[in-house]
Amino acid sequence: MTFVRSTKTEKRLEKITRVIKSRQHSLTLVLENIHDPHNVSAIFRTCDAVGIPKVSLVYNFEAFPRIGKKSSASAFKWVDKEKYKTVEECYSNLRKEGFKIFASSLTENSKNLYELDLTKKAAIVVGNEHRGVSDLSAELADEIFSIPQFGMVQSLNVSVATAVILYEAMRQRIKKGMYKKSEMDDKLLDKLIDNWCEK
């Protein structure tokens, strides 16, 4: 046990180790120009809850919102962030890492969320509160999908929609036992545990 770990309580170390081991490195999220800080904070809390280790940020129209310490709770520091200036750059990087890109879009040819296989390497793209994902994000994605709805209002708040999507991904992954075994090798796992103990 390193000095860093010895300065933490055993209970905290056990929690950090358990959480890191359940992180789903084959599942990621892309936020495109979401400007409301409350929505962004809620989304990051959901990402932490379902085990997403990193979120890609594409902000080429809106400015990334300032996240207050209280509104973000503590989730913001447990999820890594990677910023991009263009959709093309973001998608290119995701594809190099082997991700299939699913963009959320309310169009006639959108697939039903519940028809997707989100147990493979999957990147979920969610868009701006008012405009949704950009035409380019939808066009360049591997697939577009939507959440089935039966009400008069055909849209959900973006943080709610993201939670619905990510919890469906989690449901599928739990069913396949993907949270029971770490996707990281022991060396990287050990390094990340030490990093988290310093937070």
C-alpha positions in Angstrom: 0.0 0.0 0.0 1.5 3.3 -1.0 1.8 6.3 1.3 -1.0 8.1 -0.5 -3.4 5.2 0.2 -2.2 4.9 3.8 -3.3 8.4 4.5 -6.9 7.5 3.6 -9.4 5.5 5.6 -9.7 1.8 4.7 -13.4 2.4 4.1 -12.8 5.2 1.6 -10.1 3.2 -0.2 -12.5 0.2 -0.5 -15.1 2.5 -2.1 -12.6 4.1 -4.5 -11.4 0.7 -5.6 -14.9 -0.6 -6.1 -16.0 2.4 -8.1 -12.9 2.4 -10.3 -13.2 -1.3 -11.0 -16.8 -0.7 -12.2 -15.9 2.2 -14.6 -17.1 1.4 -18.1 -14.3 2.6 -20.4 -16.2 1.2 -23.4 -19.0 3.7 -22.8 -18.7 7.4 -23.2 -20.8 10.5 -23.7 -20.4 13.5 -26.0 -22.0 16.8 -25.0 -22.6 19.2 -27.9 -23.1 22.9 -26.9 -25.2 22.2 -23.8 -25.1 25.6 -22.1 -27.2 25.3 -18.9 -25.0 24.7 -15.9 -27.7 22.8 -14.1 -28.2 20.4 -17.0 -24.5 19.9 -17.4 -24.1 19.2 -13.6 -27.0 16.7 -13.6 -25.5 14.9 -16.6 -22.1 14.6 -14.9 -23.8 13.1 -11.8 -25.5 10.6 -14.1 -22.2 9.8 -15.8 -20.6 9.1 -12.4 -23.6 7.0 -11.3 -23.5 4.7 -14.3 -19.7 4.5 -14.4 -18.7 6.7 -17.4 -15.0 7.7 -16.9 -14.8 10.4 -19.5 -17.0 12.9 -21.3 -16.2 14.6 -24.6 -17.2 18.2 -24.9 -17.8 19.8 -28.3 -18.4 23.6 -27.8 -18.2 25.4 -31.1 -21.3 27.6 -30.7 -22.0 27.9 -27.0 -19.5 28.6 -24.3 -19.0 25.8 -21.8 -21.0 26.8 -18.6 -19.4 27.7 -15.4 -20.1 24.9 -12.9 -20.5 26.0 -9.3 -19.1 23.8 -6.6 -22.5 23.3 -5.0 -24.5 22.6 -8.1 -21.9 20.0 -9.4 -21.9 18.2 -6.0 -18.7 16.2 -6.2 -19.4 14.3 -9.4 -17.6 16.8 -11.7 -14.2 15.8 -10.3 -14.7 12.1 -10.7 -15.4 12.2 -14.5 -12.7 13.3 -16.9 -13.3 15.8 -19.6 -11.9 16.2 -23.1 -12.6 19.3 -25.1 -13.0 19.6 -28.9 -13.5 22.5 -31.2 -15.2 20.5 -33.9 -17.5 17.5 -34.3 -15.1 16.0 -36.9 -12.2 16.1 -34.5 -14.2 14.5 -31.7 -15.7 11.8 -33.9 -12.3 11.0 -35.5 -10.7 10.5 -32.1 -13.6 8.3 -30.9 -13.4 6.1 -34.0 -9.6 5.7 -33.5 -10.4 4.4 -30.1 -12.9 1.9 -31.6 -16.2 3.6 -30.6 -19.4 3.4 -32.5 -21.2 6.7 -32.4 -24.9 7.0 -31.6 -26.4 10.5 -31.9 -29.7 11.3 -30.2 -32.0 12.9 -32.8 -35.8 13.2 -33.1 -36.2 12.4 -36.8 -38.4 9.9 -38.7 -35.5 7.5 -39.4 -34.2 7.5 -35.8 -33.9 4.0 -34.3 -35.7 3.2 -31.0 -33.3 3.6 -28.1 -34.3 0.1 -26.9 -33.2 -1.5 -30.1 -29.6 -0.4 -29.7 -26.8 -2.7 -28.5 -25.0 -0.5 -26.0 -22.7 -3.3 -24.6 -20.1 -2.7 -27.3 -17.8 0.3 -27.4 -20.5 3.1 -27.6 -20.3 6.9 -27.7 -23.6 8.6 -27.0 -24.1 12.1 -28.4 -26.6 14.5 -26.9 -27.1 18.1 -28.0 -28.2 21.6 -27.1 -31.3 22.2 -25.0 -33.1 24.0 -27.8 -31.5 22.8 -31.1 -30.6 19.2 -30.2 -27.6 17.7 -31.9 -26.3 19.6 -34.9 -27.1 18.3 -38.4 -23.4 17.5 -38.8 -23.3 15.4 -35.6 -26.3 13.4 -36.8 -25.0 13.1 -40.3 -21.6 11.8 -39.3 -22.8 9.5 -36.6 -22.9 5.7 -37.2 -26.6 5.7 -36.1 -29.2 8.1 -34.9 -31.8 7.2 -32.3 -34.5 8.6 -30.1 -36.3 7.8 -26.9 -39.9 6.5 -27.5 -42.5 8.9 -26.2 -46.3 8.9 -26.2 -47.2 12.3 -24.9 -48.2 15.6 -26.5 -44.8 17.1 -26.0 -42.2 15.3 -28.0 -39.1 16.1 -26.0 -37.5 15.6 -22.7 -35.1 17.9 -20.7 -31.6 17.1 -22.0 -30.4 15.9 -18.6 -33.5 13.7 -18.1 -33.0 12.3 -21.6 -29.4 11.6 -21.0 -30.2 9.8 -17.8 -32.8 7.6 -19.6 -30.2 6.7 -22.3 -27.3 6.0 -19.9 -29.5 3.9 -17.6 -30.6 1.8 -20.5 -26.9 1.3 -21.4 -26.3 0.4 -17.7 -29.2 -2.1 -17.7 -27.8 -3.9 -20.7 -24.3 -4.0 -19.3 -25.5 -5.2 -15.9 -27.3 -8.0 -17.7 -24.1 -9.1 -19.3 -22.1 -8.8 -16.1 -19.9 -6.0 -17.4 -19.8 -4.2 -14.0 -18.3 -7.3 -12.2 -14.9 -7.2 -14.0 -12.7 -4.2 -14.5 -11.9 -3.2 -18.1 -8.5 -1.9 -17.0 -5.3 -4.0 -16.4 -3.9 -4.1 -12.9 -1.2 -1.6 -13.5 -3.5 1.1 -14.8 -6.0 0.3 -12.1 -3.5 0.7 -9.4 -2.3 4.0 -10.8 -5.9 5.4 -11.0 -6.6 4.3 -7.5 -3.6 6.3 -6.3 -4.7 9.3 -8.3 -8.2 9.2 -6.9 -6.9 8.9 -3.3 -5.2 12.3 -3.8 -8.5 14.0 -4.8 
